[in-house]
Amino acid sequence: MIRIIRILGAGLGAIFGLALLTPQLFADREYGGALVAAWVVAWAVTGFAVLPYVTIVPATWLVREVQRLSTAEFVAAIGGLLIGLLMGLLLGVPLSALPDPFGIWVPLGVSIILGLGMMGLTVAKRDDLIAAAEAIGVIRRPAPPDGGGSAGPRIVVDTSAVIDGRVADIVDAGFLYGRLVISRAVLDEIQRIADSSDTLRRNRGRRGLEILARLQKDERASVEIVDDANPSIAEVDQKLVALASSLDRLILTNDFNLNRVAELQGVRVLNVNGLANAVKPALLPGEVLRVRVIQEGKEAGQGVGFLDDGTMIVVEGGARLIERDVDVTVTRVLQTVAGRMIFSQPRVD
């Protein structure tokens, strides 16, 4: 295709050169015929080299960017562009009465600014606009199909969430339903981990494969394996973000970095660690707990124990109470990125 465009560009360049050629241009020059030929060839070469960059290259870029848009983004962009152009037309009628050249260029500039501006605004606020349209009955979402886990949201699952294993327990508990979308890139990554020479990584990879097999048998959430739609992207995390962004899906993960990257790109994230922290019981200073001190803490004299949900409890002066069950009083609760830490003192009767 590009070869045909280059040949067409050469022909158009030669025609353009001949159109610009005047009898007086090389009339007084020696070797005027050769100069005319060189003039035409130069324009033909220019057309041959330039035309693809003003036709094929911009068109290819535009098609690629449109393909990356989700359906909601595309519809919102077209609707916003039409609204902006309509506003530009209404404002352009009185503005066209300005003296030339303002009467020509000002309405055109206003239309372009309003069209592009409204297109950007409608894309940015597409979710709110869809919700408002549903509220007043303009549009309705199609009812989900009956049966099994095909109803509900479609959730793109990260490698870390599969290997972690808690996703299967969440599905069993009924807190996660719908269709779990597993990218081929994630499946390949789990298989590479399962084939690793390192024993720990190999066991984690095999557990991930077992979790996927367990989820496929669960009626509460179906598993959908999708091919890699972005082979040009090398990083698996970027593939997942692009997949979720292009199809208006969610991402399920417990990877902190992927969580932040997805949120920055406007993708909703379901974080397994966040769910685990949210369902932990709230503890306040002064409450009494019974805990088993199992090891020494970082500071001198401290002991460390854990609740059933994995919350760490630091017992001041608990180093002498290792391997004993003691009643402790909560003194303060510290929230960290990794979870909650509870500081306590042994209860004195």
SEFIPA-875395 format. One record per residue (C-alpha): residue in one letter; x, y, z. Coordinates in steps of 0.25 Angstrom, whole numbers, plus 5000, padded with zeros to 4 digits. Example, Ala and Ser with C-alpha at 12.3 -4.5 7.8 and 13.67 -1.06 7.14 Angstrom:
REM SEFIPA-875395
@residuo: A xx: 5049 yy: 4982 zz: 5031
@residuo: S xx: 5055 yy: 4996 zz: 5029
REM end
This chain:
REM SEFIPA-875395
@residuo: M xx: 5000 yy: 5000 zz: 5000
@residuo: I xx: 5011 yy: 5010 zz: 5004
@residuo: R xx: 5018 yy: 5007 zz: 4990
@residuo: I xx: 5005 yy: 5011 zz: 4983
@residuo: I xx: 5004 yy: 5024 zz: 4991
@residuo: R xx: 5019 yy: 5027 zz: 4988
@residuo: I xx: 5017 yy: 5025 zz: 4973
@residuo: L xx: 5004 yy: 5034 zz: 4974
@residuo: G xx: 5012 yy: 5044 zz: 4982
@residuo: A xx: 5023 yy: 5045 zz: 4971
@residuo: G xx: 5012 yy: 5047 zz: 4960
@residuo: L xx: 5005 yy: 5058 zz: 4968
@residuo: G xx: 5019 yy: 5064 zz: 4971
@residuo: A xx: 5022 yy: 5065 zz: 4957
@residuo: I xx: 5009 yy: 5070 zz: 4953
@residuo: F xx: 5010 yy: 5081 zz: 4964
@residuo: G xx: 5024 yy: 5084 zz: 4959
@residuo: L xx: 5019 yy: 5086 zz: 4945
@residuo: A xx: 5008 yy: 5095 zz: 4950
@residuo: L xx: 5018 yy: 5104 zz: 4957
@residuo: L xx: 5026 yy: 5104 zz: 4944
@residuo: T xx: 5025 yy: 5117 zz: 4936
@residuo: P xx: 5031 yy: 5120 zz: 4923
@residuo: Q xx: 5040 yy: 5131 zz: 4929
@residuo: L xx: 5046 yy: 5123 zz: 4940
@residuo: F xx: 5057 yy: 5117 zz: 4933
@residuo: A xx: 5056 yy: 5124 zz: 4919
@residuo: D xx: 5069 yy: 5132 zz: 4921
@residuo: R xx: 5077 yy: 5121 zz: 4927
@residuo: E xx: 5087 yy: 5112 zz: 4919
@residuo: Y xx: 5082 yy: 5098 zz: 4919
@residuo: G xx: 5068 yy: 5102 zz: 4921
@residuo: G xx: 5063 yy: 5089 zz: 4917
@residuo: A xx: 5071 yy: 5081 zz: 4927
@residuo: L xx: 5067 yy: 5091 zz: 4938
@residuo: V xx: 5053 yy: 5089 zz: 4935
@residuo: A xx: 5055 yy: 5074 zz: 4936
@residuo: A xx: 5062 yy: 5075 zz: 4949
@residuo: W xx: 5051 yy: 5084 zz: 4954
@residuo: V xx: 5040 yy: 5073 zz: 4951
@residuo: V xx: 5049 yy: 5062 zz: 4956
@residuo: A xx: 5051 yy: 5070 zz: 4969
@residuo: W xx: 5037 yy: 5072 zz: 4971
@residuo: A xx: 5034 yy: 5057 zz: 4968
@residuo: V xx: 5044 yy: 5052 zz: 4978
@residuo: T xx: 5038 yy: 5062 zz: 4989
@residuo: G xx: 5024 yy: 5056 zz: 4986
@residuo: F xx: 5030 yy: 5042 zz: 4987
@residuo: A xx: 5036 yy: 5044 zz: 5000
@residuo: V xx: 5026 yy: 5053 zz: 5007
@residuo: L xx: 5012 yy: 5048 zz: 5003
@residuo: P xx: 5013 yy: 5035 zz: 5012
@residuo: Y xx: 5015 yy: 5044 zz: 5024
@residuo: V xx: 5003 yy: 5053 zz: 5021
@residuo: T xx: 4994 yy: 5041 zz: 5018
@residuo: I xx: 4998 yy: 5027 zz: 5022
@residuo: V xx: 5005 yy: 5030 zz: 5035
@residuo: P xx: 4995 yy: 5040 zz: 5041
@residuo: A xx: 4984 yy: 5030 zz: 5037
@residuo: T xx: 4991 yy: 5018 zz: 5043
@residuo: W xx: 4993 yy: 5026 zz: 5056
@residuo: L xx: 4978 yy: 5030 zz: 5057
@residuo: V xx: 4973 yy: 5016 zz: 5054
@residuo: R xx: 4982 yy: 5010 zz: 5065
@residuo: E xx: 4978 yy: 5021 zz: 5075
@residuo: V xx: 4963 yy: 5019 zz: 5072
@residuo: Q xx: 4965 yy: 5004 zz: 5073
@residuo: R xx: 4970 yy: 5006 zz: 5087
@residuo: L xx: 4958 yy: 5014 zz: 5091
@residuo: S xx: 4947 yy: 5006 zz: 5098
@residuo: T xx: 4933 yy: 5006 zz: 5093
@residuo: A xx: 4928 yy: 5016 zz: 5103
@residuo: E xx: 4940 yy: 5025 zz: 5101
@residuo: F xx: 4938 yy: 5025 zz: 5086
@residuo: V xx: 4923 yy: 5028 zz: 5087
@residuo: A xx: 4925 yy: 5039 zz: 5097
@residuo: A xx: 4936 yy: 5045 zz: 5088
@residuo: I xx: 4927 yy: 5045 zz: 5076
@residuo: G xx: 4915 yy: 5051 zz: 5084
@residuo: G xx: 4924 yy: 5062 zz: 5090
@residuo: L xx: 4930 yy: 5066 zz: 5076
@residuo: L xx: 4916 yy: 5067 zz: 5070
@residuo: I xx: 4911 yy: 5076 zz: 5082
@residuo: G xx: 4923 yy: 5084 zz: 5081
@residuo: L xx: 4922 yy: 5087 zz: 5066
@residuo: L xx: 4907 yy: 5090 zz: 5068
@residuo: M xx: 4911 yy: 5100 zz: 5079
@residuo: G xx: 4921 yy: 5106 zz: 5070
@residuo: L xx: 4911 yy: 5107 zz: 5058
@residuo: L xx: 4902 yy: 5115 zz: 5067
@residuo: L xx: 4913 yy: 5124 zz: 5072
@residuo: G xx: 4918 yy: 5125 zz: 5058
@residuo: V xx: 4906 yy: 5131 zz: 5052
@residuo: P xx: 4907 yy: 5145 zz: 5059
@residuo: L xx: 4923 yy: 5144 zz: 5059
@residuo: S xx: 4923 yy: 5143 zz: 5044
@residuo: A xx: 4918 yy: 5157 zz: 5044
@residuo: L xx: 4931 yy: 5162 zz: 5048
@residuo: P xx: 4940 yy: 5170 zz: 5038
@residuo: D xx: 4949 yy: 5161 zz: 5030
@residuo: P xx: 4958 yy: 5154 zz: 5032
@residuo: F xx: 4952 yy: 5152 zz: 5046
@residuo: G xx: 4938 yy: 5148 zz: 5041
@residuo: I xx: 4945 yy: 5136 zz: 5034
@residuo: W xx: 4955 yy: 5131 zz: 5044
@residuo: V xx: 4948 yy: 5134 zz: 5058
@residuo: P xx: 4936 yy: 5125 zz: 5055
@residuo: L xx: 4945 yy: 5114 zz: 5050
@residuo: G xx: 4954 yy: 5115 zz: 5062
@residuo: V xx: 4943 yy: 5115 zz: 5072
@residuo: S xx: 4937 yy: 5103 zz: 5065
@residuo: I xx: 4950 yy: 5095 zz: 5066
@residuo: I xx: 4952 yy: 5099 zz: 5081
@residuo: L xx: 4938 yy: 5096 zz: 5085
@residuo: G xx: 4938 yy: 5082 zz: 5077
@residuo: L xx: 4951 yy: 5077 zz: 5083
@residuo: G xx: 4948 yy: 5083 zz: 5097
@residuo: M xx: 4934 yy: 5076 zz: 5098
@residuo: M xx: 4940 yy: 5063 zz: 5092
@residuo: G xx: 4950 yy: 5063 zz: 5104
@residuo: L xx: 4940 yy: 5067 zz: 5114
@residuo: T xx: 4930 yy: 5056 zz: 5110
@residuo: V xx: 4941 yy: 5045 zz: 5110
@residuo: A xx: 4946 yy: 5049 zz: 5124
@residuo: K xx: 4932 yy: 5049 zz: 5129
@residuo: R xx: 4926 yy: 5038 zz: 5121
@residuo: D xx: 4923 yy: 5029 zz: 5134
@residuo: D xx: 4915 yy: 5041 zz: 5140
@residuo: L xx: 4908 yy: 5044 zz: 5127
@residuo: I xx: 4904 yy: 5029 zz: 5125
@residuo: A xx: 4899 yy: 5028 zz: 5140
@residuo: A xx: 4891 yy: 5041 zz: 5138
@residuo: A xx: 4885 yy: 5036 zz: 5125
@residuo: E xx: 4881 yy: 5023 zz: 5132
@residuo: A xx: 4875 yy: 5031 zz: 5143
@residuo: I xx: 4865 yy: 5038 zz: 5134
@residuo: G xx: 4862 yy: 5026 zz: 5126
@residuo: V xx: 4869 yy: 5030 zz: 5113
@residuo: I xx: 4877 yy: 5018 zz: 5112
@residuo: R xx: 4877 yy: 5004 zz: 5119
@residuo: R xx: 4888 yy: 4994 zz: 5121
@residuo: P xx: 4885 yy: 4980 zz: 5115
@residuo: A xx: 4880 yy: 4970 zz: 5125
@residuo: P xx: 4891 yy: 4960 zz: 5129
@residuo: P xx: 4889 yy: 4946 zz: 5123
@residuo: D xx: 4884 yy: 4936 zz: 5133
@residuo: G xx: 4891 yy: 4924 zz: 5138
@residuo: G xx: 4904 yy: 4922 zz: 5145
@residuo: G xx: 4916 yy: 4932 zz: 5147
@residuo: S xx: 4914 yy: 4939 zz: 5133
@residuo: A xx: 4905 yy: 4949 zz: 5140
@residuo: G xx: 4912 yy: 4961 zz: 5148
@residuo: P xx: 4925 yy: 4968 zz: 5145
@residuo: R xx: 4936 yy: 4964 zz: 5137
@residuo: I xx: 4949 yy: 4964 zz: 5145
@residuo: V xx: 4963 yy: 4964 zz: 5139
@residuo: V xx: 4972 yy: 4956 zz: 5149
@residuo: D xx: 4986 yy: 4958 zz: 5152
@residuo: T xx: 4997 yy: 4948 zz: 5154
@residuo: S xx: 4999 yy: 4951 zz: 5168
@residuo: A xx: 4984 yy: 4950 zz: 5171
@residuo: V xx: 4984 yy: 4936 zz: 5165
@residuo: I xx: 4997 yy: 4931 zz: 5172
@residuo: D xx: 4993 yy: 4937 zz: 5185
@residuo: G xx: 4981 yy: 4927 zz: 5186
@residuo: R xx: 4971 yy: 4935 zz: 5194
@residuo: V xx: 4963 yy: 4939 zz: 5182
@residuo: A xx: 4957 yy: 4925 zz: 5182
@residuo: D xx: 4953 yy: 4926 zz: 5196
@residuo: I xx: 4947 yy: 4940 zz: 5193
@residuo: V xx: 4939 yy: 4933 zz: 5182
@residuo: D xx: 4934 yy: 4922 zz: 5191
@residuo: A xx: 4929 yy: 4932 zz: 5201
@residuo: G xx: 4921 yy: 4939 zz: 5191
@residuo: F xx: 4928 yy: 4952 zz: 5191
@residuo: L xx: 4933 yy: 4951 zz: 5177
@residuo: Y xx: 4925 yy: 4947 zz: 5166
@residuo: G xx: 4924 yy: 4949 zz: 5151
@residuo: R xx: 4934 yy: 4945 zz: 5140
@residuo: L xx: 4949 yy: 4945 zz: 5143
@residuo: V xx: 4957 yy: 4949 zz: 5131
@residuo: I xx: 4971 yy: 4942 zz: 5131
@residuo: S xx: 4980 yy: 4948 zz: 5120
@residuo: R xx: 4989 yy: 4938 zz: 5112
@residuo: A xx: 5001 yy: 4946 zz: 5117
@residuo: V xx: 4997 yy: 4943 zz: 5132
@residuo: L xx: 4995 yy: 4929 zz: 5129
@residuo: D xx: 5009 yy: 4928 zz: 5122
@residuo: E xx: 5015 yy: 4935 zz: 5134
@residuo: I xx: 5009 yy: 4925 zz: 5144
@residuo: Q xx: 5014 yy: 4914 zz: 5135
@residuo: R xx: 5028 yy: 4920 zz: 5135
@residuo: I xx: 5028 yy: 4921 zz: 5150
@residuo: A xx: 5023 yy: 4907 zz: 5151
@residuo: D xx: 5035 yy: 4902 zz: 5143
@residuo: S xx: 5045 yy: 4910 zz: 5151
@residuo: S xx: 5057 yy: 4903 zz: 5156
@residuo: D xx: 5055 yy: 4910 zz: 5169
@residuo: T xx: 5047 yy: 4901 zz: 5179
@residuo: L xx: 5039 yy: 4912 zz: 5185
@residuo: R xx: 5035 yy: 4919 zz: 5172
@residuo: R xx: 5032 yy: 4905 zz: 5166
@residuo: N xx: 5022 yy: 4902 zz: 5177
@residuo: R xx: 5016 yy: 4916 zz: 5176
@residuo: G xx: 5014 yy: 4914 zz: 5161
@residuo: R xx: 5007 yy: 4901 zz: 5163
@residuo: R xx: 4998 yy: 4906 zz: 5174
@residuo: G xx: 4994 yy: 4917 zz: 5164
@residuo: L xx: 4990 yy: 4906 zz: 5153
@residuo: E xx: 4983 yy: 4898 zz: 5164
@residuo: I xx: 4975 yy: 4911 zz: 5168
@residuo: L xx: 4971 yy: 4913 zz: 5153
@residuo: A xx: 4966 yy: 4899 zz: 5152
@residuo: R xx: 4958 yy: 4901 zz: 5165
@residuo: L xx: 4952 yy: 4914 zz: 5160
@residuo: Q xx: 4948 yy: 4907 zz: 5146
@residuo: K xx: 4940 yy: 4897 zz: 5154
@residuo: D xx: 4933 yy: 4907 zz: 5163
@residuo: E xx: 4919 yy: 4911 zz: 5158
@residuo: R xx: 4919 yy: 4925 zz: 5165
@residuo: A xx: 4930 yy: 4930 zz: 5156
@residuo: S xx: 4933 yy: 4926 zz: 5142
@residuo: V xx: 4948 yy: 4927 zz: 5136
@residuo: E xx: 4950 yy: 4933 zz: 5123
@residuo: I xx: 4964 yy: 4931 zz: 5116
@residuo: V xx: 4966 yy: 4943 zz: 5106
@residuo: D xx: 4978 yy: 4944 zz: 5096
@residuo: D xx: 4988 yy: 4955 zz: 5097
@residuo: A xx: 4982 yy: 4967 zz: 5090
@residuo: N xx: 4994 yy: 4975 zz: 5092
@residuo: P xx: 5006 yy: 4967 zz: 5087
@residuo: S xx: 5014 yy: 4980 zz: 5085
@residuo: I xx: 5014 yy: 4983 zz: 5100
@residuo: A xx: 5025 yy: 4975 zz: 5108
@residuo: E xx: 5021 yy: 4976 zz: 5122
@residuo: V xx: 5010 yy: 4967 zz: 5127
@residuo: D xx: 5005 yy: 4978 zz: 5137
@residuo: Q xx: 5004 yy: 4988 zz: 5125
@residuo: K xx: 4996 yy: 4978 zz: 5117
@residuo: L xx: 4986 yy: 4976 zz: 5128
@residuo: V xx: 4984 yy: 4991 zz: 5130
@residuo: A xx: 4982 yy: 4992 zz: 5115
@residuo: L xx: 4972 yy: 4981 zz: 5114
@residuo: A xx: 4964 yy: 4986 zz: 5126
@residuo: S xx: 4964 yy: 5000 zz: 5120
@residuo: S xx: 4960 yy: 4996 zz: 5106
@residuo: L xx: 4949 yy: 4988 zz: 5111
@residuo: D xx: 4944 yy: 4996 zz: 5123
@residuo: R xx: 4947 yy: 4984 zz: 5133
@residuo: L xx: 4953 yy: 4983 zz: 5147
@residuo: I xx: 4966 yy: 4978 zz: 5151
@residuo: L xx: 4968 yy: 4968 zz: 5163
@residuo: T xx: 4982 yy: 4968 zz: 5169
@residuo: N xx: 4990 yy: 4969 zz: 5182
@residuo: D xx: 5001 yy: 4976 zz: 5175
@residuo: F xx: 5003 yy: 4990 zz: 5181
@residuo: N xx: 5011 yy: 4996 zz: 5169
@residuo: L xx: 5000 yy: 4990 zz: 5159
@residuo: N xx: 4989 yy: 4996 zz: 5168
@residuo: R xx: 4995 yy: 5010 zz: 5167
@residuo: V xx: 4998 yy: 5009 zz: 5152
@residuo: A xx: 4984 yy: 5005 zz: 5149
@residuo: E xx: 4978 yy: 5015 zz: 5158
@residuo: L xx: 4986 yy: 5026 zz: 5151
@residuo: Q xx: 4980 yy: 5022 zz: 5137
@residuo: G xx: 4966 yy: 5022 zz: 5142
@residuo: V xx: 4964 yy: 5007 zz: 5144
@residuo: R xx: 4956 yy: 5002 zz: 5156
@residuo: V xx: 4964 yy: 4992 zz: 5165
@residuo: L xx: 4960 yy: 4981 zz: 5174
@residuo: N xx: 4971 yy: 4979 zz: 5184
@residuo: V xx: 4971 yy: 4966 zz: 5192
@residuo: N xx: 4980 yy: 4972 zz: 5202
@residuo: G xx: 4971 yy: 4984 zz: 5204
@residuo: L xx: 4959 yy: 4974 zz: 5205
@residuo: A xx: 4967 yy: 4966 zz: 5216
@residuo: N xx: 4970 yy: 4979 zz: 5224
@residuo: A xx: 4955 yy: 4984 zz: 5222
@residuo: V xx: 4949 yy: 4971 zz: 5229
@residuo: K xx: 4959 yy: 4971 zz: 5241
@residuo: P xx: 4951 yy: 4974 zz: 5254
@residuo: A xx: 4953 yy: 4989 zz: 5259
@residuo: L xx: 4961 yy: 4990 zz: 5271
@residuo: L xx: 4962 yy: 5002 zz: 5281
@residuo: P xx: 4972 yy: 5005 zz: 5292
@residuo: G xx: 4967 yy: 4999 zz: 5305
@residuo: E xx: 4962 yy: 4986 zz: 5299
@residuo: V xx: 4966 yy: 4973 zz: 5305
@residuo: L xx: 4971 yy: 4962 zz: 5296
@residuo: R xx: 4977 yy: 4948 zz: 5298
@residuo: V xx: 4989 yy: 4945 zz: 5290
@residuo: R xx: 5000 yy: 4935 zz: 5290
@residuo: V xx: 5014 yy: 4941 zz: 5290
@residuo: I xx: 5023 yy: 4934 zz: 5280
@residuo: Q xx: 5035 yy: 4942 zz: 5278
@residuo: E xx: 5043 yy: 4954 zz: 5282
@residuo: G xx: 5041 yy: 4967 zz: 5275
@residuo: K xx: 5051 yy: 4977 zz: 5269
@residuo: E xx: 5052 yy: 4986 zz: 5282
@residuo: A xx: 5058 yy: 4980 zz: 5294
@residuo: G xx: 5048 yy: 4973 zz: 5303
@residuo: Q xx: 5037 yy: 4973 zz: 5293
@residuo: G xx: 5029 yy: 4960 zz: 5289
@residuo: V xx: 5021 yy: 4958 zz: 5277
@residuo: G xx: 5008 yy: 4950 zz: 5275
@residuo: F xx: 4998 yy: 4949 zz: 5264
@residuo: L xx: 4983 yy: 4949 zz: 5264
@residuo: D xx: 4975 yy: 4938 zz: 5256
@residuo: D xx: 4974 yy: 4948 zz: 5244
@residuo: G xx: 4989 yy: 4950 zz: 5243
@residuo: T xx: 4989 yy: 4964 zz: 5250
@residuo: M xx: 5003 yy: 4966 zz: 5258
@residuo: I xx: 5002 yy: 4969 zz: 5272
@residuo: V xx: 5014 yy: 4975 zz: 5279
@residuo: V xx: 5014 yy: 4972 zz: 5294
@residuo: E xx: 5023 yy: 4982 zz: 5302
@residuo: G xx: 5031 yy: 4974 zz: 5312
@residuo: G xx: 5026 yy: 4961 zz: 5306
@residuo: A xx: 5040 yy: 4955 zz: 5303
@residuo: R xx: 5039 yy: 4948 zz: 5316
@residuo: L xx: 5025 yy: 4942 zz: 5312
@residuo: I xx: 5029 yy: 4934 zz: 5300
@residuo: E xx: 5021 yy: 4922 zz: 5297
@residuo: R xx: 5011 yy: 4926 zz: 5307
@residuo: D xx: 4996 yy: 4931 zz: 5305
@residuo: V xx: 4994 yy: 4944 zz: 5312
@residuo: D xx: 4983 yy: 4955 zz: 5313
@residuo: V xx: 4988 yy: 4968 zz: 5308
@residuo: T xx: 4982 yy: 4982 zz: 5307
@residuo: V xx: 4983 yy: 4990 zz: 5294
@residuo: T xx: 4990 yy: 5003 zz: 5295
@residuo: R xx: 4990 yy: 5008 zz: 5281
@residuo: V xx: 4988 yy: 5003 zz: 5267
@residuo: L xx: 4997 yy: 5007 zz: 5255
@residuo: Q xx: 4992 yy: 5006 zz: 5241
@residuo: T xx: 5003 yy: 5003 zz: 5231
@residuo: V xx: 5004 yy: 4999 zz: 5216
@residuo: A xx: 5006 yy: 4985 zz: 5220
@residuo: G xx: 4994 yy: 4984 zz: 5229
@residuo: R xx: 4991 yy: 4988 zz: 5244
@residuo: M xx: 5001 yy: 4987 zz: 5256
@residuo: I xx: 4995 yy: 4986 zz: 5270
@residuo: F xx: 5003 yy: 4990 zz: 5282
@residuo: S xx: 4999 yy: 4985 zz: 5295
@residuo: Q xx: 5003 yy: 4983 zz: 5310
@residuo: P xx: 5001 yy: 4971 zz: 5318
@residuo: R xx: 4989 yy: 4972 zz: 5326
@residuo: V xx: 4991 yy: 4973 zz: 5341
@residuo: D xx: 4980 yy: 4967 zz: 5350
REM end
